[in-house]
Each structure stands twice: as structure tokens, then as C-alpha cells.
Amino acid sequence: MLSRWYGDESVRKRSITPLPERHRAENDDIEQQFRRILQSPDIPLERRVRMACSIGTVVGTLATGEAVFGDVPMEELAALVRGAVSDLLG
């Protein structure tokens, strides 16, 4: 089912569009911050796994959002994503 959405041309096109240099640097910085947090032995493994799952939930929803949830008001979608992340984090 998800492969159908990820196969959508508009989603695929957005995902391969290069970021401007400034955004690429910001993206790299955010990615490094996530890596440091998720690799930290100071955070229990179960918590890190839940954090990684929640990040995947948000990214996956945003990547398919317009193609899949275009008819849903952004405020409603944001509330549902926050609820899903809250459930994942426990």
C-alpha cells in the first residue's frame, strides 16, 4: 500500500529535487544532531528505538502528506501526527 504512495510521481519528484546549498547544510546539521541523540548510550535503547520510530512516522507522513492527505486540513493532520508520535514515545 505504501509503495503505491511512494511510487507517486509528485512524491518521487520532490524527494529527488536537490536542496539549495543553505538548506542542505541545515539538513546535514539536523541529521547529525539526530544521529548523536540516537547513538547516545546515555539514553536507554528502548527510548532511542521509540525516538527513531517517531522520526520515521513524521518523515513518512510529511513525504506522502500532500499526495495522500491533501484533503485533510493541516491543523488536523498535525494533531494526528503529534498523537502518533506521543503514542510511539509512550
C-alpha angles and dihedrals in degrees: 000000000000090000088064091057095042088049090059109119095226092052092046092048093051092047094055098041106113116243119238110260094255092052091045090056091048090047091050091050092051091047091052091050091052091048092051091050095044092047095047113120087202089074115069114252094240090055092049091050091050090049091051091049091050091050089051090050093053095042093046092049093047093046092054097027103106095038093047107023101029092126093055119090111248093237091056093046091048091052091050092049091049089051092050092049091048090052091049094049091047 
